[in-house]
Amino acid sequence: MPLYMYQASYTAKSMADQLKEPQDPVETFRPALEELGATIVVAGFPFGDYDVMVVYEAADDMTAASVAMAVAAAGEVRSGKTTRLLSGQEWLDSLRKRRIVTNRKARQPHDSES
C-alpha cells in the first residue's frame, strides 16, 4: 500500500489549547484516518516549519487527499502538506526505468548537422 507523509503546523489557538490540556494529538486524529482507510505507520513532532508529522499507508491518492481535507476541516492546523513516499522497491524500479530510457536514447541515431 502506498505511503504518505503529512506535515502540519498548528494554529495559535490549537497550540494554546494543547498547552492548557496536554494530550497526544496523533491519538486524537487517528480514528479519523482509520475511518478513511488510512493506517498510521509512525508519527512525531519535528523542529522547524511543521509541528507534527505523520507517515501513513493509504490505498491511493484520493484517500490521501481525503485525509488532508479531514485534518483541515477540523480547523486545528494553519498549514499542511502531503507528500507521497516511494518504498525502497519503488525507488529501485524508478532507477531501473530511468536507466532503460537513458539506454534507448543513447542507441538512437543522432541527427546530422548540415
N, C-alpha and C positions, 0 to 999 in steps of 0.2 A: 504494500500500500504506500502511496506517495507520502513524503514527509514535508511538513511546512513549518516555518518559524514565524511566530507572531511576536512583534515587539510593540510595546505601548508605553506612552507617557501619561501619567495620571493628571487629572485636573487638580487645581489647587484645593478645591472643595473635597475631592476624593482623598487627597493626601491628608488634609486636616481631619477628616472623618477617621482615617486609619490611625492617626496619632492619638485620637480620643479613645478609640476602641480597637486596639490592635488585633488583627486576625490574618490568617494566610489567605491572600486574595486569590491564589490559584484554586483553593478549595471552594471559593465562592462561585467561580465561573466554570469549574469542572463539570457540574451537571448540565449546564447549557451546551457545552461542547459535546458531551456524550449524547445528549438528545439529538444533536445534529449528525451523529455518527462519527465523531472525531474522538481519538484517544490520545491523551497527553502522554508523551514519552519522557520528557524532562522539562522542568521549569526552574527559573532562577531570577535573581534580581541584580541586574548588571549596574555598574557605574557608568555614567555618561548620559547620552541623549535619551535613553529609554529607562523606565523604572521596572519593567517586568518583561521577561522573555519566555515564551513557551514554544517548545517543539512538539508537534503533534502529528499523528497519522490521520489522513482523511482519504476517502475514496477517490476524490477528484477535485479539480479546481473550483467547481461550483460549490462543493461543500466547504472548501476553504474560504470562498467569498462569503458564504453564509455565516461562517464563524466570525469573520471580521465585522460583518453587519450586526450580528447579535451583540458583540462586545461594544461596538459603537453605540448601539441603541440603548444600552444600559446607562450611558451618559457619564461614565467614570473615567474615560480617557480623553485627552485633548488631541492626541495623535496616535496613529497605529500604522504598522507596516507588516505586510505578509510577504514572505519570501519562500518560494518553492525550493526545497533542498534535493539535490540528487543523492542517491545512495552510492556507495562505492562502486557497485556493479554498473549503475547508470553512468557514472563518471568514466569508467573504463570503456564502456560501449561508445560514449561520445568521442573519446580519444581515438578509438579504432575507426569510427565513422569518418572523423576528420582526416585520418591518415589515408583512407580509401579515396576521399575526394582529392587530396593532395596528389596521390599517386596517379589518378586519372588525368589531372591537369598536366602533370609532368610528361605524360605519354602523348598528349595531343600535339599534332604538328604545329609549329609556330608560323605565324603569318610572315611572309617575306616582305621586306620593305622595298618599295620601288624608288 
